[in-house]
Amino acid sequence: MLISIRGANRICFQLALGLGLWASCFTGSIAAESADDSLIPYAVNVHRTPMQTWGPGYGIYLGRGLFITAAHVVGRSWWTRPKIAIAGQEYPTRVVKEGSFDGTDVTALAVDPSLLPMRLQMRRMKLCPQAPWPGQQVVTVVPEATVRTHILSPTKLPADVRRFSTVVADVARTGNSGSGVFDVQQRCLLGIMSRKISISRPRGGKTETIDLAKYFVPAAEIKAFLPPEALAGLQ
């Protein structure tokens, strides 16, 4: 049944039953999903050497051979020798700039553009010029899927973690470290995912951990972090 395709389509279907607008509603929902899926080629995996035991990390392609990921995904690059993985194929990297988990959680990696698949060589992804705002609709992207969510106000977080002011809701379904957070309307990169924001509390003699949100490094911080020459021709 069409009603079971996606959560958004179920809502759309229910509204359309009363309004007689099912065809246009369904078409709009499918178009939105298609637009989101068009961002998937920008998402890549990041592998350490040897491969990390916790599974592949994520990264985002900006263009001209430049990729960014969360710094803690790469770790100490001189030791981990990171590679970019696209559709199962690994590509050696050069470290453009290395951040840190406790500082700017971003590391920039470069791959010889001529080695990349043709479908990537001409692509460019701009960093969003405007800061994210609470309630803004966004899409998180990994190579396997896209998930829509929204920006959460930092006032919803405990006071001691409000310094992580760019956060998204829907912790369970959204992409993990290094995945991209994109502006749905402008189709630009709002940031890359860095970490979960969680709280712990005692319950029944045990400690219970509750995930509240996910913090992403915003585009403005990424832009300030990257060397000007790395951004040349991309923005």
PAZAPA-4460 file (N, C-alpha, C; in steps of 0.05 Angstrom, whole numbers, plus 32768, in hexadecimal, padded with zeros to 4 digits):
% residues 235
    n_x    n_y    n_z   ca_x   ca_y   ca_z    c_x    c_y    c_z   seq   type   mol
   8011   7FE8   8000   8000   8000   8000   8012   8019   8000     1      M     A
   800A   802D   7FF2   8019   8046   7FF1   801B   8053   800C     2      L     A
   8007   804F   801C   8007   805C   8037   801F   8054   8048     3      I     A
   802C   803E   8041   8042   8034   8052   805E   803B   8048     4      S     A
   8060   804B   8033   807A   8050   8026   808D   805F   8039     5      I     A
   8086   8076   8043   8097   8085   8056   8085   8093   806A     6      R     A
   8091   809A   8081   8081   80A8   8095   8075   80C1   808B     7      G     A
   8084   80D1   807B   8079   80EA   8071   8062   80E5   805E     8      A     A
   8064   80CF   804E   804E   80C9   803C   8035   80C1   804A     9      N     A
   8038   80B4   8061   8020   80AC   8070   8011   80C4   8079    10      R     A
   801F   80D8   8083   8012   80F1   808C   8005   80FE   8074    11      I     A
   8014   80FF   805E   800A   810B   8046   7FF0   80FD   803C    12      C     A
   7FF0   80E3   803E   7FD9   80D3   8036   7FC0   80DA   8046    13      F     A
   7FC5   80DC   8061   7FAE   80E1   8073   7FA2   80FC   806D    14      Q     A
   7FB3   8110   8068   7FA9   812B   8062   7F9B   812B   8047    15      L     A
   7FA5   811C   8035   7F9A   811D   801A   7F7F   810F   8018    16      A     A
   7F7A   80FC   8029   7F60   80EF   8029   7F49   8103   802B    17      L     A
   7F4D   8116   803C   7F38   812A   8041   7F39   8140   802C    18      G     A
   7F4F   8145   801F   7F51   815B   800D   7F51   8154   7FEF    19      L     A
   7F52   813A   7FEA   7F52   8131   7FCE   7F6B   813A   7FBF    20      G     A
   7F82   813B   7FCE   7F9B   8145   7FC1   7FB1   8130   7FC2    21      L     A
   7FA9   8117   7FC3   7FBD   8102   7FC6   7FD2   8103   7FB0    22      W     A
   7FCB   8106   7F97   7FDE   8104   7F81   7FF4   8119   7F84    23      A     A
   7FEC   8133   7F89   8000   8148   7F8B   8010   8145   7FA5    24      S     A
   8003   813C   7FBA   8011   8139   7FD4   8026   8123   7FD2    25      C     A
   801E   810D   7FC6   8031   80F6   7FC3   8048   80FE   7FB1    26      F     A
   8042   810C   7F9B   8057   8114   7F89   806B   8127   7F96    27      T     A
   8061   813A   7FA7   8072   814C   7FB5   8084   813E   7FC8    28      G     A
   8079   8129   7FD6   8089   811B   7FEA   809F   810B   7FDC    29      S     A
   8098   80FE   7FC6   80AC   80EE   7FB7   80C2   8101   7FAC    30      I     A
   80BA   8119   7FA3   80CD   812C   7F98   80E1   8134   7FAE    31      A     A
   80D6   8139   7FC7   80E8   8140   7FDD   80FC   812A   7FE3    32      A     A
   80F2   8111   7FE3   8104   80FB   7FE8   8119   80F9   7FD2    33      E     A
   8111   80FD   7FB9   8124   80FC   7FA3   8139   8112   7FA6    34      S     A
   8131   812A   7FAE   8144   8140   7FB2   8158   813A   7FC8    35      A     A
   814E   812D   7FDD   8160   8125   7FF3   8174   8111   7FEA    36      D     A
   816A   80FD   7FDB   817B   80E7   7FD1   8191   80F1   7FBE    37      D     A
   818C   8108   7FB1   81A0   8113   7F9F   81B9   811D   7FAE    38      S     A
   81B7   811F   7FC9   81CE   8128   7FD9   81E0   8110   7FE0    39      L     A
   81D6   80F8   7FDD   81E5   80E0   7FE5   8201   80DE   7FD8    40      I     A
   8204   80E5   7FBF   821F   80E3   7FB3   8234   80F3   7FC2    41      P     A
   822D   8108   7FD1   8240   8118   7FE0   824A   810A   7FF9    42      Y     A
   823C   80F5   8001   8242   80E6   801A   8255   80CF   8014    43      A     A
   826A   80CC   8025   827E   80B7   8021   8283   80AA   803C    44      V     A
   8292   8094   803B   829C   8087   8053   82B9   808E   8057    45      N     A
   82C2   808E   8070   82DE   8094   8077   82E9   807C   8086    46      V     A
   82FE   8070   807C   830B   8059   8087   8326   805F   8092    47      H     A
   832C   8055   80AA   8347   8056   80B4   8357   803E   80A8    48      R     A
   8371   803E   80AD   8382   8028   80A4   8391   801C   80BC    49      T     A
   838A   8004   80C5   8375   7FF2   80BB   835A   7FFD   80C2    50      P     A
   8345   7FF1   80B6   832A   7FFA   80BA   8322   7FFA   80D8    51      M     A
   8315   800F   80E1   830D   8012   80FD   82F9   7FFC   8104    52      Q     A
   82FA   7FF2   811D   82E9   7FDC   8126   82CC   7FE5   8129    53      T     A
   82C7   7FFF   812D   82AC   8008   8132   829D   800F   8118    54      W     A
   82A9   8008   8101   829B   800C   80E8   82A3   8025   80DA    55      G     A
   829A   8029   80C1   82A3   8040   80B1   8299   805A   80BC    56      P     A
   82A9   806F   80BA   82A0   808A   80C1   8295   8096   80A8    57      G     A
   828B   80AF   80AA   827F   80BD   8094   828E   80D6   808D    58      Y     A
   8289   80E0   8075   8295   80F9   806C   8284   8105   8056    59      G     A
   828A   811E   804F   827B   812C   803A   828F   8138   8026    60      I     A
   8288   8135   800D   8298   8140   7FF7   828F   815C   7FF1    61      Y     A
   82A3   816F   7FF0   829E   818B   7FEA   82A4   8191   7FCD    62      L     A
   82B6   8182   7FC1   82BD   8187   7FA5   82DB   8189   7FA2    63      G     A
   82E5   8186   7F89   8301   8189   7F82   8313   8177   7F93    64      R     A
   8309   8160   7F9A   8319   814D   7FA9   8319   8151   7FC7    65      G     A
   830A   8164   7FD1   830A   816B   7FEE   82F2   815E   7FFC    66      L     A
   82F9   8150   8012   82E5   8143   8023   82E8   814D   8040    67      F     A
   82D2   814E   804F   82D4   8155   806B   82C6   813F   807B    68      I     A
   82D0   813B   8093   82C4   8128   80A5   82C8   8132   80C2    69      T     A
   82BD   8124   80D5   82C2   812B   80F1   82DF   8122   80F8    70      A     A
   82ED   8133   8106   8309   812E   810D   830D   8114   811B    71      A     A
   82FA   810D   812D   82FD   80F5   813D   82F9   80DC   812C    72      H     A
   82EC   80DE   8115   82E9   80C7   8103   8304   80BF   80F8    73      V     A
   8315   80D3   80F1   8330   80CE   80E7   8343   80C8   80FE    74      V     A
   8341   80D6   8114   8354   80D3   812A   836E   80E1   8122    75      G     A
   8385   80D6   812B   839F   80E0   8124   83A6   80D6   8108    76      R     A
   83A5   80E7   80F5   83A7   80DE   80D9   83C2   80D0   80D3    77      S     A
   83D8   80D9   80E0   83F2   80CD   80DA   83F2   80B0   80E2    78      W     A
   83E0   80A9   80F5   83DE   808D   80FE   83C9   807D   80EF    79      W     A
   83B2   808A   80EA   839B   807C   80DF   839B   807A   80C1    80      T     A
   83AA   808C   80B3   83AC   808C   8096   8390   8089   8089    81      R     A
   8380   809D   808C   8364   809B   8083   8361   8099   8064    82      P     A
   834C   808B   805D   8345   8089   8040   8327   8090   803D    83      K     A
   8321   809B   8026   8305   80A0   801F   82FB   8087   8010    84      I     A
   82E3   807E   8018   82D7   8067   800B   82BD   806F   7FFD    85      A     A
   82BC   8069   7FE3   82A4   806F   7FD3   829B   8056   7FC5    86      I     A
   8283   804D   7FCB   8278   8034   7FBF   828C   801D   7FC1    87      A     A
   8298   801B   7FD9   82AA   8004   7FDE   82C7   8008   7FD5    88      G     A
   82CC   801D   7FC5   82E7   8023   7FBB   82F5   8037   7FCD    89      Q     A
   830D   8030   7FD7   831D   8042   7FE8   8330   8053   7FD8    90      E     A
   8333   806C   7FE2   8344   8080   7FD4   8357   808B   7FE9    91      Y     A
   8371   808B   7FE4   8385   8097   7FF7   8380   80B5   7FF9    92      P     A
   8386   80C0   8010   8381   80DC   8015   839B   80EB   801E    93      T     A
   8399   8105   801B   83AD   8117   8026   839E   8128   803A    94      R     A
   83AA   812C   8052   839C   813C   8067   83A1   8159   8061    95      V     A
   838A   8167   805D   838B   8184   8058   838E   8193   8072    96      V     A
   837E   818B   8086   837F   8197   80A0   8371   8185   80B4    97      K     A
   837D   8181   80CB   8373   816F   80DF   8369   817E   80F8    98      E     A
   8350   817A   80FF   8345   8185   8118   8346   8172   812F    99      G     A
   8336   8177   8143   8336   8165   815B   831A   8165   8166   100      S     A
   8314   814F   8174   82F9   814C   8180   82F3   8162   8194   101      F     A
   8307   816A   81A3   8303   817E   81B8   8306   819B   81AD   102      D     A
   830F   819E   8195   8311   81B8   8188   82FC   81BA   8172   103      G     A
   8305   81BE   8159   82F3   81BD   8142   82F3   81A0   8138   104      T     A
   82DC   8193   813B   82DA   8176   8134   82D7   8173   8116   105      D     A
   82EB   817B   8107   82EB   8179   80EA   8307   8172   80E1   106      V     A
   8309   8160   80CE   8322   815A   80C0   831C   815B   80A2   107      T     A
   832D   8169   8093   832A   816B   8076   833E   8159   8068   108      A     A
   8334   8149   8055   8345   8136   8046   8343   813C   8028   109      L     A
   8358   8137   801A   8358   813B   7FFD   835F   8121   7FEF   110      A     A
   8351   811D   7FD8   8356   8107   7FC6   835B   8112   7FAB   111      V     A
   836E   8107   7F9C   8373   810F   7F81   8359   810E   7F71   112      D     A
   834F   8125   7F68   8334   8125   7F5B   8333   8113   7F43   113      P     A
   8349   810F   7F35   8349   80FE   7F1D   8344   80E1   7F23   114      S     A
   8347   80D9   7F3D   8343   80BE   7F45   8325   80B8   7F4C   115      L     A
   8316   80CE   7F51   82FB   80CB   7F5A   82E8   80C2   7F43   116      L     A
   82D2   80B6   7F4A   82BE   80AF   7F35   82B5   80C8   7F26   117      P     A
   82AE   80C5   7F0D   82A6   80DB   7EFD   828E   80E9   7F09   118      M     A
   827C   80DB   7F16   8264   80E7   7F21   826A   80FB   7F37   119      R     A
   8283   80F9   7F42   828B   810C   7F57   829C   8123   7F4D   120      L     A
   82AB   811E   7F38   82C0   8131   7F30   82B5   814E   7F2B   121      Q     A
   829D   8150   7F21   8292   816A   7F1B   8280   8175   7F31   122      M     A
   827C   8166   7F46   8269   816F   7F5B   8276   8183   7F6E   123      R     A
   8266   8196   7F78   826E   81A9   7F8C   8258   81AC   7FA0   124      R     A
   825F   81AE   7FB9   824C   81B3   7FCF   8254   81CC   7FDE   125      M     A
   8244   81E0   7FDF   824B   81F9   7FED   8243   81F6   800B   126      K     A
   8252   8205   801B   824B   8208   8037   8235   821D   803A   127      L     A
   8221   8217   804A   820B   822A   804E   8215   8244   8059   128      C     A
   820E   825B   804E   8217   8275   8058   8208   827E   8071   129      P     A
   81F0   8273   8075   81DF   827C   808C   81E1   8267   80A2   130      Q     A
   81E0   8271   80BB   81E0   8260   80D2   81C6   8250   80D5   131      A     A
   81C7   8237   80DF   81AF   8228   80E3   819E   8234   80F9   132      P     A
   8184   8230   80F8   8172   823C   810C   815F   8226   8116   133      W     A
   8156   8228   812F   8145   8214   813B   812B   8211   812B   134      P     A
   8124   81F8   8126   810C   81F1   8116   8112   81ED   80F9   135      G     A
   812A   81F5   80F0   8130   81F2   80D3   8130   81D5   80CB   136      Q     A
   8124   81CF   80B4   8123   81B4   80AA   813E   81AE   809C   137      Q     A
   814A   8197   80A3   8163   818F   8098   8162   8172   8090   138      V     A
   8176   8169   8081   8178   814D   807A   8194   8144   8080   139      V     A
   8197   812E   808E   81B1   8122   8093   81B6   810C   807E   140      T     A
   81CF   810B   8075   81D6   80FA   805E   81EE   80E8   8064   141      V     A
   81EB   80CE   805F   8201   80BB   805E   81FF   80AC   8044   142      V     A
   8213   809C   803C   8211   808F   8022   81F9   807D   801F   143      P     A
   81EE   8073   8035   81D8   8060   8033   81BD   806C   8033   144      E     A
   81BA   8084   803E   819F   808F   8042   819F   80AD   8049   145      A     A
   8188   80B9   8047   8183   80D4   8051   816D   80D3   8066   146      T     A
   816F   80E5   8079   815A   80E7   808E   8154   8104   8093   147      V     A
   813A   810B   8091   8132   8127   8098   812E   812A   80B6   148      R     A
   8136   8141   80C0   8132   8148   80DC   8131   8166   80DE   149      T     A
   8135   8171   80F6   8134   818E   80F9   8149   8197   810D   150      H     A
   8151   81B1   810B   8163   81BC   811F   8154   81C0   8139   151      I     A
   8162   81B8   814E   8157   81BB   8169   8162   81D3   8177   152      L     A
   8152   81E1   8186   815C   81F8   8195   816E   81EF   81AB   153      S     A
   8186   81FB   81AF   8197   81F3   81C5   818B   81F7   81E0   154      P     A
   8176   8207   81E2   8169   820B   81FC   815B   81F1   8205   155      T     A
   8158   81DE   81F3   814C   81C4   81FA   8161   81B2   8208   156      K     A
   817A   81BA   8208   818F   81AA   8213   8196   81B3   8230   157      L     A
   81A2   81A2   8240   81AC   81AA   825A   81C0   81C1   8257   158      P     A
   81C1   81D3   826A   81D1   81EB   8268   81EF   81E6   8263   159      A     A
   81F9   81CF   826E   8216   81CA   826B   821E   81C1   8250   160      D     A
   820B   81BB   823E   8213   81B3   8223   8207   81C5   820D   161      V     A
   81FD   81DC   8216   81F2   81EF   8202   8207   81FC   81F1   162      R     A
   8220   81F8   81F7   8235   8203   81E6   8234   81F5   81CB   163      R     A
   8229   81DD   81CA   8224   81CE   81B1   820A   81D8   81A6   164      F     A
   820A   81EF   8199   81F1   81FD   8193   81E5   81F5   8178   165      S     A
   81F3   81E6   8168   81E7   81DC   814F   81E2   81BF   8151   166      T     A
   81C9   81B8   8157   81C1   819C   815C   81A8   8195   814C   167      V     A
   81A5   817B   8147   818D   8171   813A   8180   815D   814C   168      V     A
   8165   815A   8148   8156   8147   8156   8158   812C   8148   169      A     A
   8149   8118   8151   8148   80FD   8145   8163   80F0   8145   170      D     A
   816D   80EB   815D   8188   80E0   8160   818A   80C4   8154   171      V     A
   8176   80B4   8156   8177   8098   814E   817B   8094   8130   172      A     A
   816E   80A5   8120   816D   80A0   8103   8182   80B0   80F3   173      R     A
   818B   80C6   80FE   819C   80D8   80EE   81B9   80CD   80ED   174      T     A
   81C8   80D7   80DA   81E3   80CE   80D5   81F6   80D2   80EC   175      G     A
   820B   80C1   80EE   821E   80C3   8103   8236   80D4   80FB   176      N     A
   824C   80D3   810A   8263   80E5   8107   826D   80E7   80EB   177      S     A
   826F   8100   80E2   8279   8106   80C7   8264   8108   80B2   178      G     A
   824B   8100   80B8   8235   8102   80A4   822D   811F   80A0   179      S     A
   8220   8124   808A   821A   8140   8083   81FE   8148   808C   180      G     A
   81FC   8161   8094   81E2   816E   809A   81DD   8184   8086   181      V     A
   81C8   8181   8076   81C3   8193   8060   81AA   81A3   8063   182      F     A
   81AB   81BC   8059   8193   81CD   8058   8181   81C2   8042   183      D     A
   8168   81BB   8049   8155   81AF   8037   814F   81C2   8020   184      V     A
   814B   81DB   8026   8142   81EE   8011   8159   81F8   8000   185      Q     A
   816F   81FF   800C   8186   820B   7FFD   8199   81F7   7FF2   186      Q     A
   8197   81DE   7FFB   81A9   81C8   7FF2   81C6   81D0   7FF5   187      R     A
   81CD   81D8   800D   81E8   81DE   8014   81EF   81CF   802E   188      C     A
   8209   81CD   8034   8211   81BE   804C   8210   81D0   8065   189      L     A
   81FF   81C8   8078   81FD   81D7   8091   8213   81CE   80A5   190      L     A
   821D   81B6   80A2   8232   81AD   80B4   8236   818F   80B2   191      G     A
   8248   8185   80C3   824D   8168   80C4   8249   815F   80E1   192      I     A
   823F   8147   80E4   8238   813C   80FE   8251   8136   810E   193      M     A
   824F   813E   8128   8266   813A   813A   8261   8127   8150   194      S     A
   824B   812A   815F   8248   811A   8177   822B   811A   8181   195      R     A
   8225   8106   8192   820B   8105   819F   820C   8117   81B9   196      K     A
   81F6   8123   81BF   81F3   8130   81D9   81E1   811F   81EA   197      I     A
   81EC   8115   8200   81DD   8102   8211   81DF   810A   822E   198      S     A
   81CC   80FF   823D   81CD   8102   825B   81CB   80E6   8267   199      I     A
   81D7   80E4   827F   81D5   80CA   828D   81C8   80CF   82A8   200      S     A
   81B7   80BC   82B0   81AA   80BE   82CA   81A5   80A3   82D5   201      R     A
   81A5   80A1   82F0   81A0   8087   82FD   8183   807E   82FA   202      P     A
   817F   8065   82F5   8164   805A   82F3   8164   803C   82FA   203      R     A
   8156   8035   830E   8154   8019   8316   816F   800D   831E   204      G     A
   8180   801D   832A   819A   8013   8332   81AF   8012   831C   205      G     A
   81A7   801B   8304   81B9   801C   82EE   81BB   8039   82E3   206      K     A
   81CE   803E   82D2   81D1   8058   82C5   81C4   8057   82A9   207      T     A
   81B2   8069   82A4   81A4   806A   828A   81AE   8081   827A   208      E     A
   81B5   807D   8261   81BE   8092   824F   81A8   8099   823C   209      T     A
   81A2   80B3   823A   818D   80BC   8228   8199   80CF   8214   210      I     A
   8196   80C9   81FA   81A0   80DA   81E5   818C   80F1   81E0   211      D     A
   8196   8109   81E0   8184   8121   81DD   8185   812D   81C1   212      L     A
   819D   812D   81B5   81A0   813A   819B   81BB   8132   8190   213      A     A
   81C0   813C   8178   81DA   8138   816B   81E5   8154   8163   214      K     A
   81FE   8159   816B   820B   8172   8164   821A   816F   8149   215      Y     A
   8217   8184   8139   8227   8184   8120   8238   819E   811F   216      F     A
   8250   819B   8114   8262   81B2   8110   8256   81C3   80FA   217      V     A
   824F   81DD   8100   8241   81ED   80EC   8253   81F6   80D5   218      P     A
   8247   81FD   80BF   8255   8205   80A7   8268   821D   80AC   219      A     A
   8260   8230   80BC   8271   8247   80C1   828B   823F   80CF   220      A     A
   8289   822C   80E1   82A1   8222   80EF   82B3   8212   80DC   221      E     A
   82A6   8203   80CA   82B5   81F3   80B6   82C4   8206   80A4   222      I     A
   82B6   821B   809B   82C3   822E   8088   82DA   823C   8095   223      K     A
   82D8   8243   80AF   82EE   8250   80BD   8305   823D   80C1   224      A     A
   82FF   8224   80C3   8314   8210   80C8   8324   8209   80AF   225      F     A
   8317   8208   8098   8324   81FF   8080   8337   8215   8075   226      L     A
   834E   820D   806B   8361   8220   805F   8353   822D   8047   227      P     A
   8358   8247   8043   834B   8255   802C   8350   8248   8011   228      P     A
   8368   823D   800E   836F   8231   7FF4   835E   8217   7FEF   229      E     A
   8356   820A   8005   8345   81F2   8002   8329   81F9   7FF9   230      A     A
   8320   8211   8000   8305   821A   7FF9   8304   8228   7FDE   231      L     A
   831B   822F   7FD3   831C   823D   7FBA   830E   822D   7FA4   232      A     A
   82FC   823B   7F97   82ED   822E   7F81   82D6   821D   7F89   233      G     A
   82D1   821B   7FA3   82BB   820A   7FAD   82A3   821B   7FB6   234      L     A
   82A7   8233   7FC0   8291   8243   7FCC   828A   825A   7FBA   235      Q     A
***
